[in-house]
Each structure stands twice: as C-alpha cells, then as structure tokens.
C-alpha cells in the first residue's frame, strides 16, 4: 500500500498550509509503514499545490527515513528529459536510492496551460525515446542513448522508471518497454480492466528498456477510512463536491463536507460516483473489504491510495486507520 498526494489546499487555507500538511503526512506515512509516497503534477488548479514535484519530493525525503518518495508522476511533455534526469539523479544521490520516477504523457492541465509548459513531444514514439534516454542518463555510463550527452549527477543512480496511464495506449507502451505500470483507476475507471490486460499481454521482459522480468501493476484507488461508515460517508462528500465542481467549471479549493443528502441532485451525483467508482470508503472493516475485492478483481500487485479531506487531520486519521487494519 502506497500513497499518492496531490497536496490539497482547503478552502480558507493557503498553498503554504497545504504543503505543510502534506509534509506532516509524509512523516506519518513513513512511520506507519507505507511503501511509497508519490506526488502528482497539476497546473492551473486552485485547489492543488502539487506543481513542482521534484521540490516536494526533496522536502518529503528530507523529513523521512524509510519510505520511497517519487513522482506520480512527471508529465513528460512539460519537461526537458535531460532536466528530469538531472533533477531525479540529484534526488537519488541525496536520498540513498529512495527515489521513484513515474512518467506520464498527459500534460496534467488544460490545453492553454499545456502550451505554456510544453518542452518535449507527447507522441508515443517520442515518449519511448525519452524514456530510453533517461535510462541512459541514469545508467553507469550516464549518457543518453540517442546522443552523446553526459549527465554526471544522474550517472549510476539507476532511478526506477514507471509508466503512468489511464488507457490501453499507456498500458501498451509500459508493456512493450518492459516497465512497471501505474494505472489511474482512481479517476479514470473506464478502461482499467482492458488496460491491465493489454499491459500484461504486451509485456516484453527482453525489451532494451526493460527493468523488470514480469509485469508489475500499481493501481490508484480512492480511500477514506473513518471510525464509522456514517462519518466516512460525510467526509466523502468533499470528494464528490470536488468532482462535481470540475464538471460545472467551478474550479476552487477543497470544500468542507456536507450532509450526504445535500451534495447534489441524483443525476449529477451519479456522474461523480461513476468517475470515482473504484473506492474504499467507510469504517476500517468496510474499507478493507472494498480493497480486498478490488485486488481480487484486478490482480494488481500494489495499491496507491488517494485521500482528500477538508481537514488535514482527517486525512491523517484515514492513513492511520488504514495502516492499522491493512498492514
């Protein structure tokens, strides 16, 4: 079990407060025994402070001792691959090989912002070539595979690379490259089962880029654990409101919970619940049962939990209860 943090900013709070809460959560996740803590990348989003992933990783890694810390992920079209190699090579040198690098082809934002960020091509061929170059920079020689460009700071760090995706296209790329695959089932559930099947079928352990000898899948799932089902359902209304606000074009900070009967009309609520269908929300017993059912259905190797609450203390309570009943 791992954690994906988007560094939420609740209504009435600042980005600085959101970052501070996430760093406190990092300390807790390390103590509780979670396997990884990954930071997402989003831009032009008022309610999320997860934009400069490498900086968040550096701070979280400096505050922890055991947990792996990484990017979930770097949206590669927004970045120069050489700069990514240098940043994550530096992190690996600083933090003893606890660094993961998840890579995605989506921009993590709207089209206008994506144009402002664009630094590399987003097509599948360019993505695969960039991954090969990154592996070269992280390898013993420290040289890109496509050009004699050397990176001293990343050479020999062997930073593990993951491919992130929400569709069969991303799954196919991950499989053909022989890399672990992280599927975004927590917000894009439509192609999850197909993507898992495509990844396993396409997996090539003999690919030049392969770093594992068998398929390995980590799946995102929405998790919110409270002492009772009733309390969890009320806290879950924060997440429902977030997704409904996105649909309505009302971008804002993380809203406080409300009475479950007051969230939205049934037809709108159905939209949110469809997008968030892979979830474990409830008391520890209810949540663990949902997690076990999800693992049995998908056969994934690892889960990465996504938890939003208005009050950061409630998010840490959820992490605590999940750890007590899952590990």
Protein Blocks (a to p, Z undefined) as FASTA:
>chain_A
ZZddehiadehiafklmmmmmmmmmmmmmmnopabdcddddehifkbccfblmlmmmmmm
mmpmkbccddddddfklpcfklmmmmmmmmmmmnoopaccdddfbeoiafklmmmmombd
fbfklmmmmmmmmmmmmmmnopafkbccdcfklgonlpacddddfbfklmmmmmmnopac
ddffklmmmlmmmmmmmmmmmpcfkbfkbcbfbdcddddddddddfbfklmmmmmmmmmm
mmmmmmnopacdddddddfklmbcfklmmmmmmmmmpcceddfklmmmmmmmmmmmnopa
bdcdddddfblklmmmmmmmmmmmmZZ
